[in-house]
Amino acid sequence: MLGPRSYRHWVKESNLVPFNVVIKETDLLIYASSNLKRKAQKLVLKYRTIPEGYIEKHPDFLTSLKPLPAAEKAPLIVKVKGYDRSND
């Protein structure tokens, strides 16, 4: 964890259910009308797995400090979040 997240106490919505989802570097505080923690955990795992798999084949994706050209068959989440889309 990077440090205290004092901004998380700014929300004062009494009719929403707060829950945390923490998986590796992902640390979310979610407010919803019902406890959707399991569903949120599944989605975090699903969407973390995609770039993690890409990183196994393209380790430069993890460490680059600038946009890189994405592989032709790179997943959309990789193209949108970290690579140069000028060739799309």
DRENTORKOL-3810 file (N, C-alpha, C; in nm, 4 decimals):
REM DRENTORKOL-3810
@n.u->0.0838; n.v->-0.1170; n.w->0.0000; ca.u->0.0000; ca.v->0.0000; ca.w->0.0000; c.u->0.0887; c.v->0.1240; c.w->0.0000
@n.u->0.0452; n.v->0.2267; n.w->-0.0689; ca.u->0.1234; ca.v->0.3485; ca.w->-0.0810; c.u->0.1177; c.v->0.4367; c.w->0.0419
@n.u->0.0127; n.v->0.4310; n.w->0.1169; ca.u->-0.0024; ca.v->0.5140; ca.w->0.2354; c.u->-0.1498; c.v->0.5327; c.w->0.2664
@n.u->-0.1777; n.v->0.6089; n.w->0.3709; ca.u->-0.3178; ca.v->0.6309; ca.w->0.4080; c.u->-0.3942; c.v->0.6994; c.w->0.2947
@n.u->-0.5130; n.v->0.6558; n.w->0.2741; ca.u->-0.5979; ca.v->0.7141; ca.w->0.1703; c.u->-0.7075; c.v->0.7951; c.w->0.2387
@n.u->-0.6701; n.v->0.9114; n.w->0.2880; ca.u->-0.7631; ca.v->0.9933; ca.w->0.3657; c.u->-0.8836; c.v->1.0371; c.w->0.2842
@n.u->-0.8684; n.v->1.0495; n.w->0.1528; ca.u->-0.9804; ca.v->1.0891; ca.w->0.0670; c.u->-1.0947; c.v->0.9883; c.w->0.0695
@n.u->-1.0696; n.v->0.8677; n.w->0.1106; ca.u->-1.1749; ca.v->0.7667; ca.w->0.1140; c.u->-1.2819; c.v->0.7970; c.w->0.2182
@n.u->-1.2522; n.v->0.8853; n.w->0.3096; ca.u->-1.3495; ca.v->0.9214; ca.w->0.4122; c.u->-1.4361; c.v->1.0394; c.w->0.3711
@n.u->-1.4136; n.v->1.0928; n.w->0.2522; ca.u->-1.4912; ca.v->1.2074; ca.w->0.2053; c.u->-1.6352; c.v->1.1695; c.w->0.1725
@n.u->-1.6577; n.v->1.0460; n.w->0.1328; ca.u->-1.7925; ca.v->1.0023; ca.w->0.0961; c.u->-1.8710; c.v->0.9724; c.w->0.2228
@n.u->-1.9848; n.v->1.0339; n.w->0.2361; ca.u->-2.0687; ca.v->1.0141; ca.w->0.3549; c.u->-2.2090; c.v->0.9712; c.w->0.3105
@n.u->-2.2162; n.v->0.8682; n.w->0.2311; ca.u->-2.3437; ca.v->0.8202; ca.w->0.1784; c.u->-2.3939; c.v->0.7060; c.w->0.2652
@n.u->-2.4940; n.v->0.7324; n.w->0.3464; ca.u->-2.5395; ca.v->0.6327; ca.w->0.4434; c.u->-2.6229; c.v->0.5208; c.w->0.3814
@n.u->-2.6797; n.v->0.5420; n.w->0.2637; ca.u->-2.7645; ca.v->0.4378; ca.w->0.2052; c.u->-2.6876; c.v->0.3459; c.w->0.1099
@n.u->-2.5552; n.v->0.3608; n.w->0.1048; ca.u->-2.4737; ca.v->0.2726; ca.w->0.0214; c.u->-2.3875; c.v->0.1826; c.w->0.1090
@n.u->-2.3562; n.v->0.0658; n.w->0.0578; ca.u->-2.2745; ca.v->-0.0322; ca.w->0.1289; c.u->-2.1293; c.v->-0.0176; c.w->0.0831
@n.u->-2.0372; n.v->0.0151; n.w->0.1730; ca.u->-1.8968; ca.v->0.0237; ca.w->0.1341; c.u->-1.8277; c.v->-0.1125; c.w->0.1480
@n.u->-1.7379; n.v->-0.1413; n.w->0.0554; ca.u->-1.6558; ca.v->-0.2626; ca.w->0.0668; c.u->-1.5253; c.v->-0.2407; c.w->-0.0072
@n.u->-1.4224; n.v->-0.3102; n.w->0.0387; ca.u->-1.2891; ca.v->-0.3014; ca.w->-0.0212; c.u->-1.2621; c.v->-0.4233; c.w->-0.1062
@n.u->-1.1916; n.v->-0.4009; n.w->-0.2148; ca.u->-1.1401; ca.v->-0.5088; ca.w->-0.2984; c.u->-0.9908; c.v->-0.4813; c.w->-0.3144
@n.u->-0.9086; n.v->-0.5696; n.w->-0.2612; ca.u->-0.7632; ca.v->-0.5541; ca.w->-0.2678; c.u->-0.7047; c.v->-0.6811; c.w->-0.3266
@n.u->-0.6444; n.v->-0.6670; n.w->-0.4440; ca.u->-0.5773; ca.v->-0.7784; ca.w->-0.5115; c.u->-0.4481; c.v->-0.7230; c.w->-0.5705
@n.u->-0.3365; n.v->-0.7701; n.w->-0.5187; ca.u->-0.2040; ca.v->-0.7216; ca.w->-0.5584; c.u->-0.2013; c.v->-0.5690; c.w->-0.5480
@n.u->-0.1643; n.v->-0.4986; n.w->-0.6553; ca.u->-0.1546; ca.v->-0.3528; ca.w->-0.6501; c.u->-0.2910; c.v->-0.2834; c.w->-0.6600
@n.u->-0.3936; n.v->-0.3555; n.w->-0.6923; ca.u->-0.5277; ca.v->-0.2975; ca.w->-0.7042; c.u->-0.5890; c.v->-0.2865; c.w->-0.5652
@n.u->-0.6302; n.v->-0.1663; n.w->-0.5294; ca.u->-0.6879; ca.v->-0.1409; ca.w->-0.3973; c.u->-0.8068; c.v->-0.0469; c.w->-0.4161
@n.u->-0.9263; n.v->-0.1025; n.w->-0.4122; ca.u->-1.0473; ca.v->-0.0258; ca.w->-0.4391; c.u->-1.1364; c.v->-0.0162; c.w->-0.3163
@n.u->-1.1976; n.v->0.0978; n.w->-0.2998; ca.u->-1.3066; ca.v->0.1151; ca.w->-0.2048; c.u->-1.4292; c.v->0.1449; c.w->-0.2894
@n.u->-1.5293; n.v->0.0599; n.w->-0.2805; ca.u->-1.6483; ca.v->0.0711; ca.w->-0.3645; c.u->-1.7698; c.v->0.0926; c.w->-0.2755
@n.u->-1.8557; n.v->0.1839; n.w->-0.3168; ca.u->-1.9852; ca.v->0.2057; ca.w->-0.2536; c.u->-2.0909; c.v->0.1627; c.w->-0.3537
@n.u->-2.1842; n.v->0.0787; n.w->-0.3096; ca.u->-2.2896; ca.v->0.0303; ca.w->-0.3981; c.u->-2.4181; c.v->0.0116; c.w->-0.3178
@n.u->-2.5272; n.v->-0.0109; n.w->-0.3894; ca.u->-2.6554; ca.v->-0.0286; ca.w->-0.3209; c.u->-2.6635; c.v->-0.1623; c.w->-0.2482
@n.u->-2.5753; n.v->-0.2564; n.w->-0.2842; ca.u->-2.5664; ca.v->-0.3839; ca.w->-0.2129; c.u->-2.4199; c.v->-0.4276; c.w->-0.2141
@n.u->-2.3865; n.v->-0.5269; n.w->-0.1341; ca.u->-2.2487; ca.v->-0.5737; ca.w->-0.1268; c.u->-2.2171; c.v->-0.6583; c.w->-0.2504
@n.u->-2.1398; n.v->-0.6004; n.w->-0.3384; ca.u->-2.1013; ca.v->-0.6670; ca.w->-0.4626; c.u->-1.9542; c.v->-0.7081; c.w->-0.4599
@n.u->-1.9032; n.v->-0.7334; n.w->-0.3409; ca.u->-1.7605; ca.v->-0.7610; ca.w->-0.3252; c.u->-1.7146; c.v->-0.8798; c.w->-0.4098
@n.u->-1.7868; n.v->-0.9903; n.w->-0.4063; ca.u->-1.7435; ca.v->-1.1081; ca.w->-0.4848; c.u->-1.7432; c.v->-1.0793; c.w->-0.6340
@n.u->-1.8450; n.v->-1.0089; n.w->-0.6807; ca.u->-1.8518; ca.v->-0.9742; ca.w->-0.8227; c.u->-1.7363; c.v->-0.8812; c.w->-0.8603
@n.u->-1.7091; n.v->-0.7839; n.w->-0.7751; ca.u->-1.5986; ca.v->-0.6910; ca.w->-0.8001; c.u->-1.4646; c.v->-0.7644; c.w->-0.7996
@n.u->-1.4460; n.v->-0.8570; n.w->-0.7066; ca.u->-1.3219; ca.v->-0.9354; ca.w->-0.7021; c.u->-1.3031; c.v->-1.0141; c.w->-0.8315
@n.u->-1.4090; n.v->-1.0767; n.w->-0.8786; ca.u->-1.4008; ca.v->-1.1534; ca.w->-1.0036; c.u->-1.3620; c.v->-1.0645; c.w->-1.1210
@n.u->-1.4211; n.v->-0.9441; n.w->-1.1261; ca.u->-1.3892; ca.v->-0.8520; ca.w->-1.2353; c.u->-1.2460; c.v->-0.8012; c.w->-1.2263
@n.u->-1.1994; n.v->-0.7712; n.w->-1.1053; ca.u->-1.0608; ca.v->-0.7274; ca.w->-1.0894; c.u->-0.9658; c.v->-0.8382; c.w->-1.1354
@n.u->-0.9911; n.v->-0.9602; n.w->-1.0934; ca.u->-0.9063; ca.v->-1.0722; ca.w->-1.1358; c.u->-0.9094; c.v->-1.0894; c.w->-1.2872
@n.u->-1.0269; n.v->-1.0800; n.w->-1.3457; ca.u->-1.0405; ca.v->-1.0938; ca.w->-1.4915; c.u->-0.9583; c.v->-0.9887; c.w->-1.5642
@n.u->-0.9737; n.v->-0.8625; n.w->-1.5237; ca.u->-0.9080; ca.v->-0.7548; ca.w->-1.5960; c.u->-0.7631; c.v->-0.7332; c.w->-1.5560
@n.u->-0.7161; n.v->-0.7922; n.w->-1.4477; ca.u->-0.5736; ca.v->-0.7925; ca.w->-1.4160; c.u->-0.5031; c.v->-0.9025; c.w->-1.4947
@n.u->-0.5702; n.v->-1.0141; n.w->-1.5137; ca.u->-0.5107; ca.v->-1.1284; ca.w->-1.5819; c.u->-0.4697; c.v->-1.0946; c.w->-1.7245
@n.u->-0.5471; n.v->-1.0116; n.w->-1.7902; ca.u->-0.5187; ca.v->-0.9783; ca.w->-1.9306; c.u->-0.3834; c.v->-0.9081; c.w->-1.9456
@n.u->-0.3604; n.v->-0.7945; n.w->-1.8794; ca.u->-0.2278; ca.v->-0.7324; ca.w->-1.8956; c.u->-0.1148; c.v->-0.8139; c.w->-1.8333
@n.u->-0.1437; n.v->-0.8880; n.w->-1.7264; ca.u->-0.0387; ca.v->-0.9723; ca.w->-1.6674; c.u->0.0076; c.v->-1.0784; c.w->-1.7671
@n.u->-0.0864; n.v->-1.1363; n.w->-1.8406; ca.u->-0.0491; ca.v->-1.2335; ca.w->-1.9438; c.u->0.0309; c.v->-1.1694; c.w->-2.0561
@n.u->-0.0079; n.v->-1.0483; n.w->-2.0928; ca.u->0.0646; ca.v->-0.9752; ca.w->-2.1976; c.u->0.2063; c.v->-0.9434; c.w->-2.1511
@n.u->0.2214; n.v->-0.9070; n.w->-2.0246; ca.u->0.3530; ca.v->-0.8740; ca.w->-1.9693; c.u->0.4464; c.v->-0.9943; c.w->-1.9740
@n.u->0.3919; n.v->-1.1144; n.w->-1.9555; ca.u->0.4763; ca.v->-1.2348; ca.w->-1.9635; c.u->0.5429; c.v->-1.2465; c.w->-2.0999
@n.u->0.4733; n.v->-1.2074; n.w->-2.2052; ca.u->0.5276; ca.v->-1.2166; ca.w->-2.3417; c.u->0.5989; c.v->-1.0888; c.w->-2.3854
@n.u->0.5646; n.v->-0.9771; n.w->-2.3206; ca.u->0.6207; ca.v->-0.8459; ca.w->-2.3559; c.u->0.6613; c.v->-0.7733; c.w->-2.2278
@n.u->0.7714; n.v->-0.8140; n.w->-2.1643; ca.u->0.8092; ca.v->-0.7568; ca.w->-2.0345; c.u->0.8351; c.v->-0.6064; c.w->-2.0378
@n.u->0.8651; n.v->-0.5517; n.w->-2.1537; ca.u->0.8876; ca.v->-0.4076; ca.w->-2.1638; c.u->0.7606; c.v->-0.3278; c.w->-2.1313
@n.u->0.6458; n.v->-0.3877; n.w->-2.1469; ca.u->0.5191; ca.v->-0.3218; ca.w->-2.1139; c.u->0.5157; c.v->-0.2819; c.w->-1.9660
@n.u->0.5757; n.v->-0.3607; n.w->-1.8819; ca.u->0.5752; ca.v->-0.3348; ca.w->-1.7376; c.u->0.6669; c.v->-0.2204; c.w->-1.6979
@n.u->0.7793; n.v->-0.2055; n.w->-1.7662; ca.u->0.8814; ca.v->-0.1124; ca.w->-1.7205; c.u->0.8974; c.v->0.0134; c.w->-1.8057
@n.u->0.8341; n.v->0.0191; n.w->-1.9199; ca.u->0.8513; ca.v->0.1346; ca.w->-2.0078; c.u->0.7943; c.v->0.2609; c.w->-1.9446
@n.u->0.8652; n.v->0.3696; n.w->-1.9614; ca.u->0.8200; ca.v->0.4985; ca.w->-1.9111; c.u->0.7586; c.v->0.5841; c.w->-2.0222
@n.u->0.7450; n.v->0.5264; n.w->-2.1410; ca.u->0.6834; ca.v->0.5977; ca.w->-2.2528; c.u->0.5987; c.v->0.4986; c.w->-2.3329
@n.u->0.5042; n.v->0.5486; n.w->-2.4114; ca.u->0.4209; ca.v->0.4578; ca.w->-2.4921; c.u->0.5053; c.v->0.3779; c.w->-2.5910
@n.u->0.4672; n.v->0.2545; n.w->-2.6098; ca.u->0.5351; ca.v->0.1651; ca.w->-2.7034; c.u->0.4347; c.v->0.1180; c.w->-2.8074
@n.u->0.4816; n.v->0.0795; n.w->-2.9253; ca.u->0.3873; ca.v->0.0219; ca.w->-3.0219; c.u->0.3371; c.v->-0.1130; c.w->-2.9696
@n.u->0.2089; n.v->-0.1319; n.w->-2.9747; ca.u->0.1503; ca.v->-0.2572; ca.w->-2.9258; c.u->0.1636; c.v->-0.3658; c.w->-3.0314
@n.u->0.1739; n.v->-0.4887; n.w->-2.9849; ca.u->0.1735; ca.v->-0.6015; ca.w->-3.0772; c.u->0.0402; c.v->-0.6026; c.w->-3.1518
@n.u->0.0417; n.v->-0.6531; n.w->-3.2718; ca.u->-0.0788; ca.v->-0.6526; ca.w->-3.3552; c.u->-0.1985; c.v->-0.7161; c.w->-3.2852
@n.u->-0.1742; n.v->-0.8244; n.w->-3.2140; ca.u->-0.2840; ca.v->-0.8948; ca.w->-3.1467; c.u->-0.2914; c.v->-0.8626; c.w->-2.9970
@n.u->-0.2417; n.v->-0.7473; n.w->-2.9588; ca.u->-0.2464; ca.v->-0.7081; ca.w->-2.8180; c.u->-0.3918; c.v->-0.6906; c.w->-2.7749
@n.u->-0.4243; n.v->-0.7282; n.w->-2.6515; ca.u->-0.5597; ca.v->-0.7081; ca.w->-2.6009; c.u->-0.5951; c.v->-0.5591; c.w->-2.5978
@n.u->-0.7218; n.v->-0.5289; n.w->-2.6133; ca.u->-0.7673; ca.v->-0.3903; ca.w->-2.6167; c.u->-0.7263; c.v->-0.3134; c.w->-2.4914
@n.u->-0.7344; n.v->-0.3758; n.w->-2.3747; ca.u->-0.6979; ca.v->-0.3069; ca.w->-2.2505; c.u->-0.5508; c.v->-0.2641; c.w->-2.2528
@n.u->-0.4663; n.v->-0.3375; n.w->-2.3194; ca.u->-0.3253; ca.v->-0.3014; ca.w->-2.3332; c.u->-0.3114; c.v->-0.1851; c.w->-2.4302
@n.u->-0.3821; n.v->-0.1910; n.w->-2.5401; ca.u->-0.3741; ca.v->-0.0833; ca.w->-2.6392; c.u->-0.4263; c.v->0.0480; c.w->-2.5823
@n.u->-0.5303; n.v->0.0426; n.w->-2.5052; ca.u->-0.5916; ca.v->0.1646; ca.w->-2.4516; c.u->-0.5113; c.v->0.2231; c.w->-2.3378
@n.u->-0.4552; n.v->0.1415; n.w->-2.2494; ca.u->-0.3961; ca.v->0.1913; ca.w->-2.1263; c.u->-0.2457; c.v->0.2107; c.w->-2.1270
@n.u->-0.1739; n.v->0.1657; n.w->-2.2274; ca.u->-0.0314; ca.v->0.1826; ca.w->-2.2098; c.u->0.0506; c.v->0.1935; c.w->-2.3356
@n.u->-0.0096; n.v->0.1736; n.w->-2.4478; ca.u->0.0688; ca.v->0.1719; ca.w->-2.5689; c.u->0.0214; c.v->0.2794; c.w->-2.6645
@n.u->0.1074; n.v->0.3158; n.w->-2.7548; ca.u->0.0790; ca.v->0.4151; ca.w->-2.8567; c.u->-0.0282; c.v->0.3620; c.w->-2.9514
@n.u->-0.1381; n.v->0.4334; n.w->-2.9657; ca.u->-0.2488; ca.v->0.3887; ca.w->-3.0514; c.u->-0.2450; c.v->0.4565; c.w->-3.1865
@n.u->-0.1362; n.v->0.5231; n.w->-3.2228; ca.u->-0.1315; ca.v->0.5986; ca.w->-3.3472; c.u->-0.1431; c.v->0.5097; c.w->-3.4709
@n.u->-0.1149; n.v->0.3811; n.w->-3.4572; ca.u->-0.1241; ca.v->0.2905; ca.w->-3.5714; c.u->-0.2578; c.v->0.2207; c.w->-3.5814
@n.u->-0.3504; n.v->0.2480; n.w->-3.4905; ca.u->-0.4829; ca.v->0.1829; ca.w->-3.4915; c.u->-0.5713; c.v->0.2421; c.w->-3.5997
END
